[in-house]
């Protein structure tokens, strides 16, 4: 759905749907770590381009916390 809105020049709506999808994936514990972190950093970059610094920071922290600890 996010890609559909982005292609229709409604990038912010696409960003919101992407964020909702990522939130759902986390809450249901159904995600691939590498893909989720990549999506989070890409979405953070999109928020930065819109000067939404708090949202970008939140996504980067979330990506950091999803990564497994080094053992």
PDB file of N, CA, C and O in Angstrom:
ATOM      1  N   UNK A   1       0.823  -1.192   0.000  1.00  0.00           N
ATOM      2  CA  UNK A   1       0.000   0.000   0.000  1.00  0.00           C
ATOM      3  C   UNK A   1       0.867   1.256   0.000  1.00  0.00           C
ATOM      4  O   UNK A   1       0.538   2.238  -0.665  1.00  0.00           O
ATOM      5  N   UNK A   2       1.975   1.229   0.743  1.00  0.00           N
ATOM      6  CA  UNK A   2       2.860   2.390   0.807  1.00  0.00           C
ATOM      7  C   UNK A   2       3.390   2.741  -0.570  1.00  0.00           C
ATOM      8  O   UNK A   2       3.485   3.919  -0.916  1.00  0.00           O
ATOM      9  N   UNK A   3       3.739   1.725  -1.369  1.00  0.00           N
ATOM     10  CA  UNK A   3       4.272   1.981  -2.704  1.00  0.00           C
ATOM     11  C   UNK A   3       3.218   2.601  -3.606  1.00  0.00           C
ATOM     12  O   UNK A   3       3.535   3.431  -4.458  1.00  0.00           O
ATOM     13  N   UNK A   4       1.968   2.201  -3.422  1.00  0.00           N
ATOM     14  CA  UNK A   4       0.881   2.752  -4.239  1.00  0.00           C
ATOM     15  C   UNK A   4       0.762   4.253  -3.985  1.00  0.00           C
ATOM     16  O   UNK A   4       0.683   5.036  -4.931  1.00  0.00           O
ATOM     17  N   UNK A   5       0.750   4.659  -2.711  1.00  0.00           N
ATOM     18  CA  UNK A   5       0.635   6.077  -2.397  1.00  0.00           C
ATOM     19  C   UNK A   5       1.856   6.856  -2.875  1.00  0.00           C
ATOM     20  O   UNK A   5       1.728   7.987  -3.345  1.00  0.00           O
ATOM     21  N   UNK A   6       3.024   6.264  -2.759  1.00  0.00           N
ATOM     22  CA  UNK A   6       4.235   6.940  -3.219  1.00  0.00           C
ATOM     23  C   UNK A   6       4.193   7.159  -4.723  1.00  0.00           C
ATOM     24  O   UNK A   6       4.609   8.212  -5.205  1.00  0.00           O
ATOM     25  N   UNK A   7       3.702   6.186  -5.467  1.00  0.00           N
ATOM     26  CA  UNK A   7       3.615   6.311  -6.921  1.00  0.00           C
ATOM     27  C   UNK A   7       2.557   7.335  -7.329  1.00  0.00           C
ATOM     28  O   UNK A   7       2.625   7.897  -8.422  1.00  0.00           O
ATOM     29  N   UNK A   8       1.580   7.579  -6.453  1.00  0.00           N
ATOM     30  CA  UNK A   8       0.537   8.559  -6.739  1.00  0.00           C
ATOM     31  C   UNK A   8       0.926   9.945  -6.228  1.00  0.00           C
ATOM     32  O   UNK A   8       0.070  10.816  -6.077  1.00  0.00           O
ATOM     33  N   UNK A   9       2.214  10.148  -5.962  1.00  0.00           N
ATOM     34  CA  UNK A   9       2.731  11.424  -5.476  1.00  0.00           C
ATOM     35  C   UNK A   9       2.153  11.818  -4.127  1.00  0.00           C
ATOM     36  O   UNK A   9       2.050  13.006  -3.821  1.00  0.00           O
ATOM     37  N   UNK A  10       1.779  10.846  -3.325  1.00  0.00           N
ATOM     38  CA  UNK A  10       1.364  11.100  -1.955  1.00  0.00           C
ATOM     39  C   UNK A  10       2.375  10.409  -1.047  1.00  0.00           C
ATOM     40  O   UNK A  10       2.066   9.436  -0.359  1.00  0.00           O
ATOM     41  N   UNK A  11       3.583  10.942  -1.069  1.00  0.00           N
ATOM     42  CA  UNK A  11       4.705  10.309  -0.382  1.00  0.00           C
ATOM     43  C   UNK A  11       4.464  10.222   1.119  1.00  0.00           C
ATOM     44  O   UNK A  11       4.771   9.199   1.730  1.00  0.00           O
ATOM     45  N   UNK A  12       3.925  11.270   1.723  1.00  0.00           N
ATOM     46  CA  UNK A  12       3.713  11.250   3.174  1.00  0.00           C
ATOM     47  C   UNK A  12       2.720  10.161   3.578  1.00  0.00           C
ATOM     48  O   UNK A  12       2.905   9.512   4.608  1.00  0.00           O
ATOM     49  N   UNK A  13       1.680   9.954   2.790  1.00  0.00           N
ATOM     50  CA  UNK A  13       0.731   8.878   3.101  1.00  0.00           C
ATOM     51  C   UNK A  13       1.429   7.533   2.960  1.00  0.00           C
ATOM     52  O   UNK A  13       1.201   6.630   3.764  1.00  0.00           O
ATOM     53  N   UNK A  14       2.273   7.392   1.951  1.00  0.00           N
ATOM     54  CA  UNK A  14       3.048   6.166   1.792  1.00  0.00           C
ATOM     55  C   UNK A  14       3.971   5.925   2.968  1.00  0.00           C
ATOM     56  O   UNK A  14       4.112   4.793   3.430  1.00  0.00           O
ATOM     57  N   UNK A  15       4.601   6.988   3.455  1.00  0.00           N
ATOM     58  CA  UNK A  15       5.474   6.875   4.625  1.00  0.00           C
ATOM     59  C   UNK A  15       4.680   6.413   5.845  1.00  0.00           C
ATOM     60  O   UNK A  15       5.143   5.569   6.612  1.00  0.00           O
ATOM     61  N   UNK A  16       3.492   6.968   6.018  1.00  0.00           N
ATOM     62  CA  UNK A  16       2.657   6.587   7.163  1.00  0.00           C
ATOM     63  C   UNK A  16       2.254   5.117   7.094  1.00  0.00           C
ATOM     64  O   UNK A  16       2.288   4.414   8.104  1.00  0.00           O
ATOM     65  N   UNK A  17       1.875   4.655   5.910  1.00  0.00           N
ATOM     66  CA  UNK A  17       1.494   3.252   5.774  1.00  0.00           C
ATOM     67  C   UNK A  17       2.684   2.323   5.989  1.00  0.00           C
ATOM     68  O   UNK A  17       2.540   1.246   6.568  1.00  0.00           O
ATOM     69  N   UNK A  18       3.839   2.735   5.529  1.00  0.00           N
ATOM     70  CA  UNK A  18       5.046   1.939   5.760  1.00  0.00           C
ATOM     71  C   UNK A  18       5.318   1.826   7.258  1.00  0.00           C
ATOM     72  O   UNK A  18       5.621   0.743   7.758  1.00  0.00           O
ATOM     73  N   UNK A  19       5.208   2.943   7.970  1.00  0.00           N
ATOM     74  CA  UNK A  19       5.419   2.942   9.415  1.00  0.00           C
ATOM     75  C   UNK A  19       4.405   2.050  10.124  1.00  0.00           C
ATOM     76  O   UNK A  19       4.758   1.325  11.054  1.00  0.00           O
ATOM     77  N   UNK A  20       3.159   2.101   9.693  1.00  0.00           N
ATOM     78  CA  UNK A  20       2.126   1.244  10.299  1.00  0.00           C
ATOM     79  C   UNK A  20       2.411  -0.232  10.052  1.00  0.00           C
ATOM     80  O   UNK A  20       2.220  -1.063  10.940  1.00  0.00           O
ATOM     81  N   UNK A  21       2.865  -0.554   8.854  1.00  0.00           N
ATOM     82  CA  UNK A  21       3.210  -1.944   8.534  1.00  0.00           C
ATOM     83  C   UNK A  21       4.360  -2.423   9.408  1.00  0.00           C
ATOM     84  O   UNK A  21       4.331  -3.539   9.926  1.00  0.00           O
ATOM     85  N   UNK A  22       5.367  -1.581   9.571  1.00  0.00           N
ATOM     86  CA  UNK A  22       6.510  -1.968  10.401  1.00  0.00           C
ATOM     87  C   UNK A  22       6.096  -2.146  11.858  1.00  0.00           C
ATOM     88  O   UNK A  22       6.567  -3.059  12.536  1.00  0.00           O
ATOM     89  N   UNK A  23       5.220  -1.277  12.332  1.00  0.00           N
ATOM     90  CA  UNK A  23       4.718  -1.390  13.711  1.00  0.00           C
ATOM     91  C   UNK A  23       3.966  -2.706  13.902  1.00  0.00           C
ATOM     92  O   UNK A  23       4.142  -3.389  14.910  1.00  0.00           O
ATOM     93  N   UNK A  24       3.129  -3.053  12.926  1.00  0.00           N
ATOM     94  CA  UNK A  24       2.371  -4.310  13.002  1.00  0.00           C
ATOM     95  C   UNK A  24       3.321  -5.499  13.006  1.00  0.00           C
ATOM     96  O   UNK A  24       3.128  -6.447  13.769  1.00  0.00           O
ATOM     97  N   UNK A  25       4.343  -5.455  12.160  1.00  0.00           N
ATOM     98  CA  UNK A  25       5.310  -6.552  12.109  1.00  0.00           C
ATOM     99  C   UNK A  25       5.981  -6.748  13.463  1.00  0.00           C
ATOM    100  O   UNK A  25       6.156  -7.881  13.912  1.00  0.00           O
ATOM    101  N   UNK A  26       6.354  -5.657  14.110  1.00  0.00           N
ATOM    102  CA  UNK A  26       6.988  -5.764  15.424  1.00  0.00           C
ATOM    103  C   UNK A  26       6.028  -6.319  16.462  1.00  0.00           C
ATOM    104  O   UNK A  26       6.394  -7.193  17.248  1.00  0.00           O
ATOM    105  N   UNK A  27       4.810  -5.818  16.465  1.00  0.00           N
ATOM    106  CA  UNK A  27       3.846  -6.256  17.484  1.00  0.00           C
ATOM    107  C   UNK A  27       3.491  -7.728  17.338  1.00  0.00           C
ATOM    108  O   UNK A  27       3.180  -8.393  18.326  1.00  0.00           O
ATOM    109  N   UNK A  28       3.534  -8.242  16.114  1.00  0.00           N
ATOM    110  CA  UNK A  28       3.233  -9.649  15.873  1.00  0.00           C
ATOM    111  C   UNK A  28       4.489 -10.506  15.815  1.00  0.00           C
ATOM    112  O   UNK A  28       4.420 -11.718  15.611  1.00  0.00           O
ATOM    113  N   UNK A  29       5.640  -9.859  15.997  1.00  0.00           N
ATOM    114  CA  UNK A  29       6.931 -10.546  15.971  1.00  0.00           C
ATOM    115  C   UNK A  29       7.107 -11.359  14.688  1.00  0.00           C
ATOM    116  O   UNK A  29       7.597 -12.488  14.717  1.00  0.00           O
ATOM    117  N   UNK A  30       6.700 -10.767  13.564  1.00  0.00           N
ATOM    118  CA  UNK A  30       6.789 -11.414  12.255  1.00  0.00           C
ATOM    119  C   UNK A  30       7.529 -10.505  11.284  1.00  0.00           C
ATOM    120  O   UNK A  30       6.917  -9.771  10.508  1.00  0.00           O
ATOM    121  N   UNK A  31       8.844 -10.567  11.339  1.00  0.00           N
ATOM    122  CA  UNK A  31       9.647  -9.739  10.458  1.00  0.00           C
ATOM    123  C   UNK A  31      11.024 -10.362  10.282  1.00  0.00           C
ATOM    124  O   UNK A  31      11.499 -11.121  11.127  1.00  0.00           O
ATOM    125  N   UNK A  32      11.647 -10.022   9.171  1.00  0.00           N
ATOM    126  CA  UNK A  32      13.027 -10.403   8.930  1.00  0.00           C
ATOM    127  C   UNK A  32      13.886  -9.235   9.419  1.00  0.00           C
ATOM    128  O   UNK A  32      13.687  -8.099   8.989  1.00  0.00           O
ATOM    129  N   UNK A  33      14.826  -9.503  10.305  1.00  0.00           N
ATOM    130  CA  UNK A  33      15.598  -8.433  10.940  1.00  0.00           C
ATOM    131  C   UNK A  33      16.277  -7.541   9.903  1.00  0.00           C
ATOM    132  O   UNK A  33      16.180  -6.316   9.969  1.00  0.00           O
ATOM    133  N   UNK A  34      16.963  -8.165   8.947  1.00  0.00           N
ATOM    134  CA  UNK A  34      17.694  -7.377   7.946  1.00  0.00           C
ATOM    135  C   UNK A  34      16.747  -6.476   7.159  1.00  0.00           C
ATOM    136  O   UNK A  34      17.032  -5.293   6.978  1.00  0.00           O
ATOM    137  N   UNK A  35      15.630  -7.017   6.692  1.00  0.00           N
ATOM    138  CA  UNK A  35      14.662  -6.230   5.928  1.00  0.00           C
ATOM    139  C   UNK A  35      14.055  -5.117   6.777  1.00  0.00           C
ATOM    140  O   UNK A  35      13.882  -3.992   6.308  1.00  0.00           O
ATOM    141  N   UNK A  36      13.729  -5.443   8.042  1.00  0.00           N
ATOM    142  CA  UNK A  36      13.086  -4.460   8.910  1.00  0.00           C
ATOM    143  C   UNK A  36      14.031  -3.295   9.183  1.00  0.00           C
ATOM    144  O   UNK A  36      13.622  -2.136   9.121  1.00  0.00           O
ATOM    145  N   UNK A  37      15.287  -3.597   9.483  1.00  0.00           N
ATOM    146  CA  UNK A  37      16.262  -2.543   9.757  1.00  0.00           C
ATOM    147  C   UNK A  37      16.504  -1.704   8.504  1.00  0.00           C
ATOM    148  O   UNK A  37      16.614  -0.481   8.585  1.00  0.00           O
ATOM    149  N   UNK A  38      16.586  -2.352   7.359  1.00  0.00           N
ATOM    150  CA  UNK A  38      16.775  -1.603   6.109  1.00  0.00           C
ATOM    151  C   UNK A  38      15.573  -0.690   5.852  1.00  0.00           C
ATOM    152  O   UNK A  38      15.743   0.466   5.463  1.00  0.00           O
ATOM    153  N   UNK A  39      14.371  -1.201   6.066  1.00  0.00           N
ATOM    154  CA  UNK A  39      13.174  -0.377   5.887  1.00  0.00           C
ATOM    155  C   UNK A  39      13.151   0.785   6.876  1.00  0.00           C
ATOM    156  O   UNK A  39      12.760   1.897   6.520  1.00  0.00           O
ATOM    157  N   UNK A  40      13.565   0.533   8.103  1.00  0.00           N
ATOM    158  CA  UNK A  40      13.575   1.581   9.123  1.00  0.00           C
ATOM    159  C   UNK A  40      14.549   2.695   8.758  1.00  0.00           C
ATOM    160  O   UNK A  40      14.228   3.874   8.904  1.00  0.00           O
ATOM    161  N   UNK A  41      15.725   2.332   8.290  1.00  0.00           N
ATOM    162  CA  UNK A  41      16.701   3.363   7.937  1.00  0.00           C
ATOM    163  C   UNK A  41      16.282   4.124   6.677  1.00  0.00           C
ATOM    164  O   UNK A  41      16.511   5.329   6.568  1.00  0.00           O
ATOM    165  N   UNK A  42      15.675   3.421   5.742  1.00  0.00           N
ATOM    166  CA  UNK A  42      15.171   4.096   4.536  1.00  0.00           C
ATOM    167  C   UNK A  42      14.043   5.055   4.889  1.00  0.00           C
ATOM    168  O   UNK A  42      13.989   6.176   4.384  1.00  0.00           O
ATOM    169  N   UNK A  43      13.151   4.611   5.753  1.00  0.00           N
ATOM    170  CA  UNK A  43      12.043   5.465   6.177  1.00  0.00           C
ATOM    171  C   UNK A  43      12.568   6.649   6.993  1.00  0.00           C
ATOM    172  O   UNK A  43      12.053   7.761   6.874  1.00  0.00           O
ATOM    173  N   UNK A  44      13.585   6.414   7.816  1.00  0.00           N
ATOM    174  CA  UNK A  44      14.195   7.508   8.572  1.00  0.00           C
ATOM    175  C   UNK A  44      14.747   8.563   7.622  1.00  0.00           C
ATOM    176  O   UNK A  44      14.589   9.761   7.859  1.00  0.00           O
ATOM    177  N   UNK A  45      15.383   8.127   6.563  1.00  0.00           N
ATOM    178  CA  UNK A  45      15.915   9.058   5.565  1.00  0.00           C
ATOM    179  C   UNK A  45      14.784   9.871   4.923  1.00  0.00           C
ATOM    180  O   UNK A  45      14.930  11.070   4.687  1.00  0.00           O
ATOM    181  N   UNK A  46      13.667   9.212   4.647  1.00  0.00           N
ATOM    182  CA  UNK A  46      12.523   9.916   4.067  1.00  0.00           C
ATOM    183  C   UNK A  46      11.982  10.958   5.044  1.00  0.00           C
ATOM    184  O   UNK A  46      11.626  12.064   4.637  1.00  0.00           O
ATOM    185  N   UNK A  47      11.919  10.612   6.327  1.00  0.00           N
ATOM    186  CA  UNK A  47      11.469  11.582   7.329  1.00  0.00           C
ATOM    187  C   UNK A  47      12.445  12.749   7.438  1.00  0.00           C
ATOM    188  O   UNK A  47      12.027  13.897   7.588  1.00  0.00           O
ATOM    189  N   UNK A  48      13.739  12.462   7.362  1.00  0.00           N
ATOM    190  CA  UNK A  48      14.738  13.536   7.400  1.00  0.00           C
ATOM    191  C   UNK A  48      14.556  14.506   6.238  1.00  0.00           C
ATOM    192  O   UNK A  48      14.697  15.718   6.401  1.00  0.00           O
ATOM    193  N   UNK A  49      14.244  13.969   5.077  1.00  0.00           N
ATOM    194  CA  UNK A  49      14.068  14.833   3.906  1.00  0.00           C
ATOM    195  C   UNK A  49      12.866  15.761   4.060  1.00  0.00           C
ATOM    196  O   UNK A  49      12.779  16.786   3.384  1.00  0.00           O
ATOM    197  N   UNK A  50      11.947  15.405   4.944  1.00  0.00           N
ATOM    198  CA  UNK A  50      10.770  16.234   5.218  1.00  0.00           C
ATOM    199  C   UNK A  50      10.949  17.053   6.500  1.00  0.00           C
ATOM    200  O   UNK A  50      10.004  17.685   6.973  1.00  0.00           O
ATOM    201  N   UNK A  51      12.170  17.040   7.064  1.00  0.00           N
ATOM    202  CA  UNK A  51      12.490  17.748   8.314  1.00  0.00           C
ATOM    203  C   UNK A  51      11.702  17.226   9.515  1.00  0.00           C
ATOM    204  O   UNK A  51      11.405  17.980  10.443  1.00  0.00           O
ATOM    205  N   UNK A  52      11.366  15.946   9.496  1.00  0.00           N
ATOM    206  CA  UNK A  52      10.703  15.293  10.638  1.00  0.00           C
ATOM    207  C   UNK A  52      11.789  14.567  11.437  1.00  0.00           C
ATOM    208  O   UNK A  52      11.924  13.345  11.382  1.00  0.00           O
ATOM    209  N   UNK A  53      12.548  15.361  12.174  1.00  0.00           N
ATOM    210  CA  UNK A  53      13.737  14.834  12.834  1.00  0.00           C
ATOM    211  C   UNK A  53      13.414  13.850  13.952  1.00  0.00           C
ATOM    212  O   UNK A  53      14.114  12.849  14.106  1.00  0.00           O
ATOM    213  N   UNK A  54      12.379  14.111  14.728  1.00  0.00           N
ATOM    214  CA  UNK A  54      12.032  13.221  15.842  1.00  0.00           C
ATOM    215  C   UNK A  54      11.630  11.842  15.330  1.00  0.00           C
ATOM    216  O   UNK A  54      12.031  10.831  15.907  1.00  0.00           O
ATOM    217  N   UNK A  55      10.845  11.788  14.259  1.00  0.00           N
ATOM    218  CA  UNK A  55      10.431  10.512  13.703  1.00  0.00           C
ATOM    219  C   UNK A  55      11.632   9.746  13.154  1.00  0.00           C
ATOM    220  O   UNK A  55      11.731   8.531  13.324  1.00  0.00           O
ATOM    221  N   UNK A  56      12.534  10.455  12.504  1.00  0.00           N
ATOM    222  CA  UNK A  56      13.737   9.813  11.965  1.00  0.00           C
ATOM    223  C   UNK A  56      14.589   9.255  13.095  1.00  0.00           C
ATOM    224  O   UNK A  56      15.082   8.130  13.008  1.00  0.00           O
ATOM    225  N   UNK A  57      14.763  10.031  14.145  1.00  0.00           N
ATOM    226  CA  UNK A  57      15.552   9.558  15.294  1.00  0.00           C
ATOM    227  C   UNK A  57      14.912   8.317  15.919  1.00  0.00           C
ATOM    228  O   UNK A  57      15.603   7.352  16.244  1.00  0.00           O
ATOM    229  N   UNK A  58      13.600   8.350  16.082  1.00  0.00           N
ATOM    230  CA  UNK A  58      12.879   7.213  16.667  1.00  0.00           C
ATOM    231  C   UNK A  58      13.109   5.948  15.839  1.00  0.00           C
ATOM    232  O   UNK A  58      13.363   4.878  16.394  1.00  0.00           O
ATOM    233  N   UNK A  59      13.022   6.069  14.531  1.00  0.00           N
ATOM    234  CA  UNK A  59      13.222   4.909  13.657  1.00  0.00           C
ATOM    235  C   UNK A  59      14.644   4.370  13.742  1.00  0.00           C
ATOM    236  O   UNK A  59      14.847   3.156  13.725  1.00  0.00           O
ATOM    237  N   UNK A  60      15.618   5.249  13.831  1.00  0.00           N
ATOM    238  CA  UNK A  60      17.004   4.790  13.942  1.00  0.00           C
ATOM    239  C   UNK A  60      17.246   4.080  15.270  1.00  0.00           C
ATOM    240  O   UNK A  60      17.947   3.069  15.314  1.00  0.00           O
ATOM    241  N   UNK A  61      16.674   4.601  16.348  1.00  0.00           N
ATOM    242  CA  UNK A  61      16.771   3.902  17.640  1.00  0.00           C
ATOM    243  C   UNK A  61      16.064   2.551  17.577  1.00  0.00           C
ATOM    244  O   UNK A  61      16.571   1.558  18.099  1.00  0.00           O
ATOM    245  N   UNK A  62      14.905   2.510  16.944  1.00  0.00           N
ATOM    246  CA  UNK A  62      14.175   1.248  16.822  1.00  0.00           C
ATOM    247  C   UNK A  62      14.991   0.229  16.037  1.00  0.00           C
ATOM    248  O   UNK A  62      15.055  -0.941  16.414  1.00  0.00           O
ATOM    249  N   UNK A  63      15.610   0.668  14.953  1.00  0.00           N
ATOM    250  CA  UNK A  63      16.441  -0.227  14.146  1.00  0.00           C
ATOM    251  C   UNK A  63      17.598  -0.762  14.981  1.00  0.00           C
ATOM    252  O   UNK A  63      17.926  -1.945  14.901  1.00  0.00           O
ATOM    253  N   UNK A  64      18.212   0.093  15.775  1.00  0.00           N
ATOM    254  CA  UNK A  64      19.320  -0.317  16.635  1.00  0.00           C
ATOM    255  C   UNK A  64      18.874  -1.385  17.638  1.00  0.00           C
ATOM    256  O   UNK A  64      19.590  -2.358  17.873  1.00  0.00           O
ATOM    257  N   UNK A  65      17.701  -1.200  18.220  1.00  0.00           N
ATOM    258  CA  UNK A  65      17.224  -2.129  19.244  1.00  0.00           C
ATOM    259  C   UNK A  65      16.713  -3.450  18.686  1.00  0.00           C
ATOM    260  O   UNK A  65      16.621  -4.435  19.419  1.00  0.00           O
ATOM    261  N   UNK A  66      16.383  -3.483  17.415  1.00  0.00           N
ATOM    262  CA  UNK A  66      15.944  -4.735  16.788  1.00  0.00           C
ATOM    263  C   UNK A  66      17.139  -5.644  16.497  1.00  0.00           C
ATOM    264  O   UNK A  66      17.015  -6.869  16.481  1.00  0.00           O
ATOM    265  N   UNK A  67      18.292  -5.025  16.270  1.00  0.00           N
ATOM    266  CA  UNK A  67      19.488  -5.825  15.961  1.00  0.00           C
ATOM    267  C   UNK A  67      19.873  -6.694  17.137  1.00  0.00           C
ATOM    268  O   UNK A  67      19.766  -6.272  18.289  1.00  0.00           O
ATOM    269  N   UNK A  68      20.326  -7.915  16.854  1.00  0.00           N
ATOM    270  CA  UNK A  68      20.760  -8.794  17.946  1.00  0.00           C
ATOM    271  C   UNK A  68      22.058  -8.285  18.565  1.00  0.00           C
ATOM    272  O   UNK A  68      22.870  -7.637  17.906  1.00  0.00           O
ATOM    273  N   UNK A  69      22.230  -8.595  19.844  1.00  0.00           N
ATOM    274  CA  UNK A  69      23.461  -8.221  20.530  1.00  0.00           C
ATOM    275  C   UNK A  69      24.594  -9.105  20.043  1.00  0.00           C
ATOM    276  O   UNK A  69      24.396 -10.284  19.751  1.00  0.00           O
ATOM    277  N   UNK A  70      25.783  -8.526  19.958  1.00  0.00           N
ATOM    278  CA  UNK A  70      26.969  -9.324  19.619  1.00  0.00           C
ATOM    279  C   UNK A  70      27.337 -10.191  20.822  1.00  0.00           C
ATOM    280  O   UNK A  70      27.301  -9.735  21.965  1.00  0.00           O
ATOM    281  N   UNK A  71      27.686 -11.425  20.551  1.00  0.00           N
ATOM    282  CA  UNK A  71      28.071 -12.305  21.654  1.00  0.00           C
ATOM    283  C   UNK A  71      29.509 -12.705  21.562  1.00  0.00           C
ATOM    284  O   UNK A  71      29.999 -13.447  22.413  1.00  0.00           O
TER     285      UNK A  71
END
